[in-house]
């Protein structure tokens, strides 16, 4: 097993950065502090520069980039072409097209392109219905782009609230920047003429990435994450509570989170409805815990960059870890003394979080070759330097 110790700062949250970049596109005077060099943020930053009356914008593989950009481009009168990978366009997107239609925007998908014809948003005759049963990103995209409207924007969230915590993250951020909301149950009104009240905004560390580094520290020699937020609206902040249940000790020392290695991991049950991105790495942690863990209530894992339930099952199968696939997650029968496998080849199916999970398996001593490890660049290109082993 590779002895792992880490001390350093995790890059800025790509979720927050992409939201902040949308706001900055309306108010260029806004200064953003923090850094993020991952593909998702790079595509968002470059794409926003290309919006004009006839735009062609490459969204890469990022679902957030694609959905946020579609609403942003539709605010500008003209014809816009959004390019995306075939895999991205196969993911659920109907809620996005329905939302744009209600705003008087025409859309059509051909091959790897989404065509948007817009005269700017038209005031809907009735409150907009935003379907959140596929993703909360449609609702986030709508409110992120509701600055400077000449009419009150009224909308209602309908359906199951998948990843609702990410929508709440968006609302909190926009309130901090000066947006005013009127809320009654699932109904929202954003008054016309919204403007920012701040000229600076700091983007905190990405807690999905932080969880992977912290988990590596728990499995091996420890980790100290500098400038770690002691409170956060990011849904994956919950990993600290999960660590407590799993007997992973951690503490705050000034502005740093210090995670101590654990030799006796406890099994746990986790409802991942609001934090599904934890699933692949958490499954690896549970595979080394004593007892049976249940990760559940996240059926939307099947529609992520890969079918993460199936890919985690594939990885555990190759390692000989007993598990049971559920429609909304997995039961994992951990084994702290699991025999180390040789010559394992794993295909992460272009999914950055599956690369992270497979790398933690390597860290624990399994001989695993990860095909196309460059998928990590989608969210965490600094990963290899921080994890300290070659892909």
C-alpha positions as CSV (number, residue, x, y, z in Angstrom):
1,X,0.0,0.0,0.0
2,X,1.3,3.5,-0.9
3,X,1.7,5.7,2.2
4,X,-0.2,8.9,1.5
5,X,0.0,12.2,3.3
6,X,-1.3,15.4,1.9
7,X,-1.2,19.1,2.9
8,X,-2.5,21.8,0.6
9,X,-5.5,23.7,-0.7
10,X,-8.2,22.2,-2.9
11,X,-9.1,24.3,-6.0
12,X,-12.3,26.3,-6.0
13,X,-15.7,24.6,-6.4
14,X,-16.6,24.1,-10.0
15,X,-20.3,24.3,-9.1
16,X,-19.9,27.7,-7.5
17,X,-17.4,28.9,-10.0
18,X,-19.7,28.2,-13.0
19,X,-22.6,29.9,-11.2
20,X,-20.4,32.9,-10.4
21,X,-19.2,33.1,-14.0
22,X,-22.8,33.4,-15.2
23,X,-23.4,36.3,-12.8
24,X,-20.2,38.0,-13.9
25,X,-21.3,37.8,-17.6
26,X,-24.1,40.2,-16.6
27,X,-21.9,42.4,-14.4
28,X,-18.3,42.3,-15.6
29,X,-17.3,44.6,-12.7
30,X,-17.7,41.6,-10.3
31,X,-14.3,40.3,-9.2
32,X,-14.1,36.6,-8.5
33,X,-11.4,35.3,-6.1
34,X,-10.2,31.7,-6.1
35,X,-9.1,29.4,-8.9
36,X,-10.4,26.5,-10.9
37,X,-8.7,25.1,-14.0
38,X,-10.9,22.1,-14.7
39,X,-12.5,21.5,-18.1
40,X,-16.1,22.4,-16.9
41,X,-15.0,25.8,-15.7
42,X,-12.8,26.4,-18.8
43,X,-15.6,25.6,-21.2
44,X,-17.9,27.9,-19.3
45,X,-15.4,30.8,-19.2
46,X,-14.6,30.5,-22.9
47,X,-18.2,29.9,-23.9
48,X,-19.5,33.1,-22.2
49,X,-17.0,35.1,-24.3
50,X,-18.6,33.8,-27.5
51,X,-22.2,34.8,-26.9
52,X,-23.4,37.3,-29.6
53,X,-26.3,37.4,-32.1
54,X,-24.9,34.4,-33.9
55,X,-23.1,32.2,-31.4
56,X,-21.3,28.9,-31.6
57,X,-20.4,27.6,-28.2
58,X,-18.6,24.4,-27.2
59,X,-19.9,23.0,-23.9
60,X,-17.7,19.9,-23.8
61,X,-19.0,17.2,-21.5
62,X,-20.4,19.4,-18.7
63,X,-24.1,19.1,-18.0
64,X,-23.9,22.2,-15.8
65,X,-22.1,24.1,-18.5
66,X,-24.6,23.0,-21.2
67,X,-27.8,23.8,-19.2
68,X,-26.6,27.1,-17.7
69,X,-25.2,28.2,-21.1
70,X,-28.5,27.4,-22.9
71,X,-30.4,29.8,-20.6
72,X,-27.6,32.4,-20.8
73,X,-27.5,32.4,-24.6
74,X,-31.3,32.6,-24.8
75,X,-31.2,36.0,-23.1
76,X,-29.5,37.3,-26.2
77,X,-31.5,37.8,-29.4
78,X,-30.3,35.7,-32.2
79,X,-29.4,32.1,-33.2
80,X,-27.1,30.2,-31.0
81,X,-25.5,26.8,-31.5
82,X,-24.4,24.8,-28.5
83,X,-22.0,21.9,-29.2
84,X,-21.8,19.0,-26.8
85,X,-20.6,15.4,-26.7
86,X,-23.0,12.7,-27.8
87,X,-22.9,11.3,-24.3
88,X,-24.1,14.6,-22.8
89,X,-27.0,14.9,-25.2
90,X,-28.1,11.4,-24.3
91,X,-28.5,12.5,-20.6
92,X,-31.9,13.8,-19.5
93,X,-32.5,17.3,-21.1
94,X,-36.2,17.5,-21.8
95,X,-36.8,19.7,-18.7
96,X,-34.4,22.2,-20.3
97,X,-36.2,22.3,-23.6
98,X,-39.6,22.7,-21.8
99,X,-38.3,25.6,-19.8
100,X,-36.9,27.4,-22.8
101,X,-40.2,26.9,-24.6
102,X,-42.1,28.6,-21.8
103,X,-39.8,31.6,-22.2
104,X,-40.7,31.9,-25.9
105,X,-37.4,30.4,-27.0
106,X,-37.2,27.8,-29.9
107,X,-34.9,24.8,-29.6
108,X,-33.9,21.9,-31.8
109,X,-31.3,19.1,-31.4
110,X,-29.5,17.7,-34.4
111,X,-26.6,15.3,-33.8
112,X,-24.3,16.9,-31.3
113,X,-25.7,20.4,-31.5
114,X,-28.5,22.3,-29.8
115,X,-29.9,25.1,-31.9
116,X,-31.5,28.0,-30.0
117,X,-33.5,30.8,-31.7
118,X,-34.4,33.6,-29.4
119,X,-35.7,37.1,-29.3
120,X,-34.8,37.4,-25.7
121,X,-37.1,36.0,-23.0
122,X,-40.7,36.8,-23.4
123,X,-42.9,37.3,-20.4
124,X,-44.9,34.1,-19.8
125,X,-48.6,34.5,-19.5
126,X,-48.7,32.0,-16.6
127,X,-46.0,31.1,-14.0
128,X,-43.3,28.9,-15.4
129,X,-43.3,25.3,-14.4
130,X,-39.8,24.0,-13.7
131,X,-39.6,20.2,-13.6
132,X,-37.0,19.2,-11.0
133,X,-37.5,15.5,-11.2
134,X,-34.6,15.1,-13.6
135,X,-32.2,17.7,-12.2
136,X,-32.2,20.9,-10.1
137,X,-30.0,22.5,-12.7
138,X,-32.9,23.7,-14.7
139,X,-34.2,25.8,-11.8
140,X,-30.6,27.0,-11.0
141,X,-30.1,28.0,-14.7
142,X,-33.3,30.0,-14.7
143,X,-32.6,32.1,-11.6
144,X,-29.0,32.6,-12.5
145,X,-30.1,34.3,-15.7
146,X,-32.9,36.4,-14.2
147,X,-30.8,39.5,-13.7
148,X,-31.9,42.8,-15.4
149,X,-35.2,41.5,-16.7
150,X,-37.9,44.1,-17.5
151,X,-40.7,41.9,-16.0
152,X,-41.2,40.0,-12.8
153,X,-40.2,36.3,-13.2
154,X,-42.7,33.9,-11.6
155,X,-42.1,30.2,-11.5
156,X,-43.0,27.0,-9.6
157,X,-40.9,23.9,-8.9
158,X,-42.8,20.7,-9.8
159,X,-41.9,17.1,-9.5
160,X,-39.4,15.3,-7.2
161,X,-36.7,17.7,-6.0
162,X,-33.6,15.8,-7.3
163,X,-30.4,17.4,-5.8
164,X,-32.5,20.1,-4.2
165,X,-29.5,21.2,-2.1
166,X,-27.7,22.4,-5.3
167,X,-30.7,24.7,-6.0
168,X,-30.5,26.0,-2.4
169,X,-26.8,26.6,-3.0
170,X,-27.7,28.8,-6.0
171,X,-30.4,30.7,-4.1
172,X,-28.0,31.4,-1.2
173,X,-25.2,32.6,-3.5
174,X,-27.5,34.9,-5.4
175,X,-29.0,36.4,-2.2
176,X,-25.4,37.1,-1.1
177,X,-24.8,38.9,-4.3
178,X,-28.0,41.0,-3.9
179,X,-30.8,39.2,-5.7
180,X,-34.3,39.5,-4.0
181,X,-36.7,36.6,-3.9
182,X,-40.4,36.3,-2.9
183,X,-41.0,32.7,-1.9
184,X,-44.2,30.9,-1.0
185,X,-43.9,27.1,-0.8
186,X,-42.6,25.9,-4.3
187,X,-43.6,29.3,-5.9
188,X,-41.0,32.0,-6.5
189,X,-41.1,35.5,-7.8
190,X,-38.0,37.4,-8.8
191,X,-38.9,41.1,-9.2
192,X,-37.8,42.9,-12.4
193,X,-34.5,44.9,-12.6
194,X,-32.3,42.7,-10.4
195,X,-28.8,44.0,-9.9
196,X,-25.8,42.9,-7.8
197,X,-24.9,44.7,-4.5
198,X,-21.4,43.3,-4.3
199,X,-18.3,43.9,-6.3
200,X,-16.3,40.9,-5.0
201,X,-17.0,37.2,-4.4
202,X,-14.8,34.5,-3.1
203,X,-15.2,30.9,-4.4
204,X,-14.6,28.3,-1.7
205,X,-12.9,24.9,-2.2
206,X,-14.6,22.2,-4.1
207,X,-15.9,19.8,-1.5
208,X,-16.5,17.0,-3.9
209,X,-12.8,17.0,-4.7
210,X,-12.0,17.6,-1.1
211,X,-13.9,14.5,-0.1
212,X,-11.7,12.4,-2.4
213,X,-8.4,13.7,-0.9
214,X,-9.8,13.5,2.6
215,X,-10.9,9.9,2.0
216,X,-7.4,9.1,0.7
217,X,-6.0,10.5,3.9
218,X,-8.4,8.3,6.0
219,X,-7.4,5.2,4.1
220,X,-3.6,5.9,4.4
221,X,-1.5,8.5,6.2
222,X,-3.7,11.4,6.7
223,X,-4.5,14.7,5.0
224,X,-4.6,18.4,6.0
225,X,-6.8,20.5,3.7
226,X,-5.9,24.2,4.0
227,X,-8.5,27.1,3.9
228,X,-11.3,24.6,4.3
229,X,-14.8,26.2,5.0
230,X,-16.1,25.4,8.5
231,X,-19.6,26.0,7.1
232,X,-20.8,25.5,3.5
233,X,-23.9,25.3,1.4
234,X,-22.2,22.7,-0.9
235,X,-24.2,19.5,-0.4
236,X,-21.0,17.3,-0.1
237,X,-20.1,19.1,3.1
238,X,-22.1,16.2,4.7
239,X,-19.0,14.0,4.2
240,X,-17.7,15.2,7.6
241,X,-20.8,13.7,9.3
242,X,-20.3,10.5,7.3
243,X,-16.7,10.3,8.5
244,X,-17.8,10.5,12.1
245,X,-20.1,7.5,11.6
246,X,-17.4,5.6,9.9
247,X,-14.9,6.2,12.7
248,X,-12.7,8.6,10.7
249,X,-11.3,11.2,13.0
250,X,-11.0,14.8,11.8
251,X,-10.5,18.3,13.4
252,X,-10.3,21.9,12.4
253,X,-7.0,23.6,13.2
254,X,-7.5,27.3,12.5
255,X,-8.5,27.4,8.8
256,X,-7.5,23.8,8.0
257,X,-9.3,20.5,8.1
258,X,-7.1,17.7,9.3
259,X,-8.2,14.1,8.6
260,X,-6.5,11.3,10.5
261,X,-6.0,7.8,9.2
262,X,-8.4,5.1,10.4
263,X,-7.4,1.5,10.9
264,X,-11.0,0.4,11.9
265,X,-13.5,1.8,9.5
266,X,-17.2,1.2,10.5
267,X,-19.9,0.4,8.0
268,X,-22.6,3.0,7.5
269,X,-26.0,3.6,5.9
270,X,-26.2,6.8,3.8
271,X,-29.1,8.5,2.1
272,X,-27.4,10.2,-0.9
273,X,-30.4,11.9,-2.5
274,X,-28.9,15.3,-2.0
275,X,-25.2,14.4,-2.4
276,X,-24.9,11.7,-5.1
277,X,-21.4,12.7,-6.2
278,X,-20.1,11.1,-3.0
279,X,-21.2,7.7,-4.1
280,X,-18.2,6.3,-6.1
281,X,-15.5,7.2,-3.6
282,X,-17.7,6.5,-0.6
283,X,-18.3,3.0,-2.0
284,X,-14.6,2.4,-2.0
285,X,-14.4,3.6,1.6
286,X,-17.2,1.2,2.6
287,X,-15.4,-1.7,0.8
288,X,-12.7,-1.4,3.5
289,X,-15.1,-1.1,6.4
290,X,-16.1,-3.9,8.8
291,X,-19.7,-4.9,8.1
292,X,-22.5,-4.1,5.6
293,X,-23.0,-0.6,4.3
294,X,-26.0,0.7,2.4
295,X,-25.8,3.7,0.1
296,X,-29.3,4.5,-1.2
297,X,-32.0,6.9,-2.4
298,X,-30.0,8.1,-5.4
299,X,-31.6,6.6,-8.6
300,X,-30.3,9.6,-10.5
301,X,-26.8,8.1,-10.3
302,X,-27.7,6.1,-13.4
303,X,-27.9,9.3,-15.5
304,X,-24.6,10.9,-14.5
305,X,-21.5,11.0,-16.7
306,X,-21.7,7.2,-16.5
307,X,-24.2,4.9,-14.9
308,X,-22.3,5.2,-11.6
309,X,-24.2,2.3,-9.9
310,X,-23.2,0.0,-12.7
311,X,-19.6,1.2,-12.9
312,X,-19.0,0.9,-9.1
313,X,-20.5,-2.6,-9.3
314,X,-18.0,-3.3,-12.1
315,X,-15.1,-2.1,-10.0
316,X,-16.1,-4.0,-6.9
317,X,-16.7,-7.1,-8.9
318,X,-13.1,-6.9,-10.3
319,X,-11.8,-6.6,-6.8
320,X,-13.8,-9.4,-5.4
321,X,-15.8,-7.2,-3.0
322,X,-19.2,-8.6,-2.1
323,X,-22.0,-6.2,-3.0
324,X,-25.6,-6.0,-4.1
325,X,-26.9,-3.6,-6.7
326,X,-30.0,-1.6,-5.8
327,X,-32.2,0.5,-8.2
328,X,-31.1,3.6,-6.1
329,X,-27.7,2.6,-4.9
330,X,-25.8,-0.4,-3.4
331,X,-25.2,-2.6,-0.5
332,X,-21.5,-3.2,0.1
333,X,-20.2,-6.0,2.4
334,X,-16.8,-4.5,3.4
335,X,-13.7,-6.5,4.1
336,X,-10.8,-4.7,5.9
337,X,-8.6,-7.8,5.0
338,X,-9.6,-8.0,1.4
339,X,-6.9,-9.8,-0.7
340,X,-5.1,-7.5,-3.1
341,X,-5.8,-8.2,-6.8
342,X,-3.2,-8.2,-9.6
343,X,-3.6,-7.2,-13.2
344,X,-7.0,-5.4,-12.9
345,X,-8.0,-3.2,-15.9
346,X,-10.8,-0.7,-15.2
347,X,-12.6,1.4,-17.7
348,X,-14.1,4.5,-16.0
349,X,-16.4,5.1,-19.0
350,X,-15.3,8.8,-19.3
351,X,-16.4,9.5,-15.7
352,X,-14.1,11.7,-13.6
353,X,-15.5,10.4,-10.3
354,X,-15.0,6.8,-11.3
355,X,-11.3,7.7,-12.0
356,X,-11.1,9.0,-8.4
357,X,-12.7,5.8,-7.0
358,X,-10.4,3.6,-8.9
359,X,-7.3,5.6,-7.8
360,X,-8.2,5.1,-4.2
361,X,-8.3,1.4,-4.8
362,X,-4.7,1.7,-6.2
363,X,-3.7,3.7,-3.2
364,X,-4.8,0.7,-1.0
365,X,-2.6,-1.7,-2.9
366,X,-4.7,-3.2,-5.7
367,X,-2.9,-3.4,-9.0
368,X,-5.3,-1.5,-11.2
369,X,-4.7,0.0,-14.6
370,X,-7.2,2.8,-15.3
371,X,-8.1,3.3,-18.9
372,X,-8.4,7.0,-20.1
373,X,-7.5,8.5,-16.8
374,X,-7.6,12.0,-18.4
375,X,-11.3,12.0,-17.7
376,X,-10.3,13.5,-14.3
377,X,-9.7,16.8,-16.1
378,X,-13.4,17.4,-16.2
379,X,-13.4,18.5,-12.6
380,X,-10.0,18.0,-10.9
381,X,-6.9,18.3,-13.2
382,X,-4.7,18.8,-10.1
383,X,-5.7,15.4,-8.7
384,X,-2.6,13.4,-9.8
385,X,-0.3,15.9,-8.2
386,X,-2.3,15.9,-5.0
387,X,-2.8,12.2,-4.8
388,X,0.9,11.4,-5.4
389,X,0.6,8.4,-7.6
390,X,0.7,7.9,-11.4
391,X,-2.6,7.0,-13.2
